[in-house]
Amino acid sequence: MPTNTLTVITQGLSGDGPLDTAASRCILNAVNRGDMGETLEVATPHRVLAFGKHDTSASGFDQAVSAAKRRGFQPTVRIAGGRAAVFHEHTVRFGWTLPVEDPASSMHARFEVLAQAVVDALSALGIEAAIGEVPGEYCPGRYSVHISGRKIMGVGQRLTKNAAYVGGVIVLGGAHLINDVLRPVYDHLGLPFDPVATGALSDVCHVLKEDLMEVFVEQIAGTRKIVESAVPDTVQLAAQAMRTEHDPTILAGPA
């Protein structure tokens, strides 16, 4: 596949959390097969509580799913690693999928590139951010991005034989929405969580989602040509067949 272009999908979300997750997984599978090249999904999601695979085996998983639903967040099981994270209308959801030989050996390098791309995008908007885990943060990770000690970006990764998916969320506003749903969810999952560690770009300034998405895409693309695209029909069909695998309302209980 050509390496001098980056396919960007900005209108790919259906509003169905498990279906959208399945679509990202199907893009990963298509890139792994060589049917698609490097692809960046970036869009504004609806309210979704994305559980990690480890969460589904917790004794309080059923209760956590119910708590998310009661607070208006559709539960899904994410394809990338990590623990429960939140997406809502004041965030940007991203998924960067690229063909890679021996993806395990370069996993940390991709995390570093992605986290730095977020920091550089924010810098272009006049916002100073840093990379590193914040004590007490939700879905903790060494490649989180934070502002003044509050997490505003989380990222996870999934590998196949010949491709890698790096996905996550950037929080522009609504940190209270994250805390309101994660307090009971993390309590049911038995996970530590300090709401003080949750932040948003709105803590320091107002940023338009369109501006953030534009500079973020530019950081990932670099000097390469950007090709805007819709989700291929073949991916949409495959995602519909895979949707139930990412629906916690089905997985809850026997997981």
C-alpha positions as MATLAB code, in Angstrom:
seq = 'MPTNTLTVITQGLSGDGPLDTAASRCILNAVNRGDMGETLEVATPHRVLAFGKHDTSASGFDQAVSAAKRRGFQPTVRIAGGRAAVFHEHTVRFGWTLPVEDPASSMHARFEVLAQAVVDALSALGIEAAIGEVPGEYCPGRYSVHISGRKIMGVGQRLTKNAAYVGGVIVLGGAHLINDVLRPVYDHLGLPFDPVATGALSDVCHVLKEDLMEVFVEQIAGTRKIVESAVPDTVQLAAQAMRTEHDPTILAGPA';
ca = [
       0.000    0.000    0.000;
       1.270    3.537   -0.679;
       2.855    5.258    2.310;
       2.712    8.844    1.024;
      -0.986    9.289    1.827;
      -3.147    9.175    4.940;
      -6.813    8.269    4.636;
      -8.902   10.319    7.070;
     -12.460    9.388    8.075;
     -14.288   12.193    9.892;
     -17.925   11.124    9.409;
     -17.671    7.474   10.346;
     -19.625    7.287   13.620;
     -23.128    5.831   13.514;
     -24.206    6.770   17.037;
     -24.258    3.090   18.008;
     -21.288    2.512   20.333;
     -20.790   -1.241   19.806;
     -21.243   -0.849   16.040;
     -18.724    2.002   15.872;
     -16.252   -0.052   17.904;
     -16.773   -3.007   15.586;
     -16.176   -0.742   12.573;
     -12.788    0.332   13.953;
     -11.925   -3.319   14.517;
     -12.944   -4.149   10.941;
     -10.749   -1.323    9.640;
      -7.888   -2.866   11.608;
      -8.621   -6.244   10.025;
      -8.748   -4.697    6.551;
      -5.406   -2.939    7.061;
      -3.963   -6.184    8.408;
      -5.038   -7.980    5.200;
      -3.659   -5.212    3.003;
      -7.118   -4.180    1.754;
      -6.770   -0.697    3.270;
      -3.809    1.553    3.924;
      -3.014    3.786    6.884;
      -6.260    5.265    8.170;
      -7.132    7.872   10.797;
     -10.651    8.023   12.222;
     -11.401   11.257   14.047;
     -14.882   12.391   15.028;
     -17.185   13.628   17.780;
     -18.890   10.706   19.532;
     -22.140   10.440   21.442;
     -22.164    9.346   25.104;
     -20.340    6.021   25.380;
     -18.769    4.151   28.295;
     -15.986    2.063   26.746;
     -15.037   -0.882   28.935;
     -11.689   -2.603   28.610;
     -11.528   -6.349   28.064;
     -10.262   -6.880   31.622;
     -13.316   -5.058   32.956;
     -15.647   -7.697   31.540;
     -14.258  -10.317   33.939;
     -14.697   -8.166   37.069;
     -17.251   -9.410   39.593;
     -19.083   -6.079   39.432;
     -19.200   -5.830   35.644;
     -22.980   -6.267   35.412;
     -23.520   -3.495   37.937;
     -21.002   -1.243   36.158;
     -22.841   -1.686   32.858;
     -26.138   -0.843   34.549;
     -24.616    2.239   36.209;
     -23.380    3.531   32.851;
     -26.783    3.026   31.237;
     -28.605    4.774   34.087;
     -26.443    7.838   33.523;
     -27.157    7.949   29.803;
     -23.939    6.357   28.519;
     -24.150    3.499   26.049;
     -21.744    0.728   27.096;
     -19.351   -0.896   24.656;
     -16.241   -3.088   24.890;
     -13.269   -1.312   23.348;
     -10.821   -2.992   20.985;
      -7.737   -1.337   22.462;
      -6.261   -2.153   25.862;
      -6.915   -0.375   29.142;
      -9.785    0.079   31.562;
     -13.139    1.867   31.344;
     -13.038    5.277   29.642;
     -15.657    7.836   28.654;
     -16.604    9.422   25.345;
     -19.173   12.202   25.045;
     -20.171   15.100   22.831;
     -17.417   17.356   24.232;
     -14.634   14.941   23.300;
     -12.840   13.832   20.145;
     -12.602   10.105   19.457;
      -9.646    8.965   17.355;
      -8.426    5.694   15.898;
      -5.131    5.510   13.999;
      -4.652    2.246   12.098;
      -1.500    1.496   10.147;
       0.219   -1.444    8.491;
       3.261   -2.536   10.476;
       5.708   -5.409   10.250;
       6.210   -6.970   13.686;
       3.945   -4.435   15.428;
       4.788   -5.671   18.935;
       8.387   -4.497   18.633;
       7.324   -0.911   17.869;
       4.316   -0.624   20.164;
       5.842    1.917   22.546;
       7.184    3.993   19.663;
       3.636    4.385   18.290;
       2.346    5.403   21.716;
       5.073    8.027   21.891;
       4.318    9.342   18.396;
       0.596    9.582   19.091;
       0.980   11.253   22.481;
       3.495   13.729   21.067;
       1.147   14.470   18.162;
      -1.531   15.462   20.685;
       0.916   17.629   22.641;
       2.108   19.308   19.435;
      -1.455   19.866   18.221;
      -2.311   21.545   21.512;
       0.853   23.604   21.343;
      -0.223   24.871   17.911;
      -3.394   26.087   19.621;
      -1.417   27.819   22.367;
      -1.933   25.158   25.061;
       0.932   23.625   27.022;
       0.494   19.927   27.816;
       2.709   17.055   28.937;
       2.908   13.277   28.580;
       2.733   10.949   31.565;
       0.470    9.137   33.989;
      -1.418   11.265   36.499;
      -1.821    9.689   39.968;
      -5.392    8.487   40.403;
      -6.386    8.950   36.757;
      -8.995    6.769   35.083;
      -7.628    4.166   32.629;
      -4.063    4.901   33.775;
      -1.176    4.840   31.314;
       2.289    6.256   30.848;
       1.249    7.876   27.542;
      -1.679    9.878   28.869;
      -1.570   13.601   28.110;
      -2.322   16.034   30.902;
      -2.592   19.736   31.593;
      -1.609   20.983   35.060;
      -1.826   17.462   36.461;
      -5.259   16.639   35.007;
      -5.707   14.033   32.310;
      -7.147   15.254   29.007;
      -6.131   12.414   26.664;
      -6.061    8.649   27.049;
      -4.858    6.088   24.522;
      -4.784    2.328   24.025;
      -3.494   -0.026   21.367;
      -4.439   -3.299   19.677;
      -2.110   -5.339   17.502;
      -2.646   -7.883   14.751;
      -0.023   -9.760   12.756;
       0.575   -6.976   10.233;
      -1.151   -3.891   11.633;
      -1.730   -1.782   14.726;
      -4.636    0.294   15.992;
      -3.987    3.229   18.335;
      -7.225    4.642   19.678;
      -8.372    7.004   22.366;
     -10.074   10.215   23.362;
      -9.213   13.897   23.753;
     -11.394   15.791   26.237;
     -12.297   19.349   25.275;
     -14.918   19.896   27.975;
     -17.312   18.127   30.289;
     -14.841   16.657   32.775;
     -17.726   16.479   35.261;
     -19.608   14.162   32.881;
     -16.671   11.763   32.978;
     -16.482   11.802   36.766;
     -20.225   11.473   37.262;
     -20.325    8.150   35.414;
     -16.894    6.795   36.333;
     -17.374    7.152   40.097;
     -19.985    4.369   40.278;
     -18.492    2.378   37.391;
     -15.023    2.230   38.938;
     -16.528    1.468   42.319;
     -18.365   -1.556   40.885;
     -15.217   -2.665   39.040;
     -13.107   -2.336   42.192;
     -10.689    0.118   40.562;
      -8.972    3.120   42.197;
     -10.025    6.495   40.837;
      -9.484   10.107   41.894;
     -11.901   12.523   40.173;
      -9.468   15.381   40.791;
      -7.193   13.833   38.144;
      -9.829   14.260   35.413;
      -9.405   17.336   33.251;
     -10.503   19.011   30.028;
      -9.116   21.642   27.685;
     -11.881   23.948   28.881;
     -10.062   24.077   32.228;
      -7.559   26.451   30.611;
      -9.219   27.863   27.475;
     -11.954   27.405   24.881;
     -11.021   25.270   21.876;
     -13.245   24.533   18.901;
     -13.461   20.831   18.099;
     -12.996   21.557   14.421;
      -9.730   23.390   15.097;
      -8.394   20.621   17.321;
      -9.317   17.920   14.825;
      -7.658   19.823   11.992;
      -4.325   20.331   13.735;
      -4.361   16.778   15.125;
      -4.841   15.314   11.638;
      -2.023   17.531   10.360;
       0.295   16.247   13.079;
      -0.423   12.605   12.190;
      -0.186   13.218    8.430;
       3.020   15.254    8.493;
       4.046   15.949    4.903;
       1.817   13.258    3.455;
      -1.248   13.871    1.335;
      -4.552   13.671    3.248;
      -7.318   11.757    1.481;
     -10.764   12.169    3.026;
     -12.969    9.099    2.873;
     -16.130    7.503    4.205;
     -16.205    4.140    5.945;
     -16.118    1.541    3.125;
     -19.306   -0.456    2.572;
     -17.399   -3.687    3.147;
     -16.314   -2.448    6.578;
     -19.843   -1.402    7.495;
     -21.225   -4.830    6.588;
     -18.477   -6.640    8.489;
     -19.047   -4.395   11.517;
     -22.749   -5.224   11.632;
     -21.868   -8.915   11.816;
     -19.371   -8.248   14.632;
     -21.404   -5.778   16.672;
     -22.598   -8.210   19.348;
     -18.985   -8.954   20.325;
     -18.688   -5.366   21.591;
     -22.069   -5.044   23.291;
     -21.681   -5.396   27.090;
     -25.417   -5.736   27.549;
     -24.928   -9.123   25.897;
     -21.586   -9.897   27.531;
     -22.656   -8.899   31.036;
     -23.085  -11.889   33.320;
     -21.424  -14.825   31.530;
     -18.232  -12.915   30.620;
];
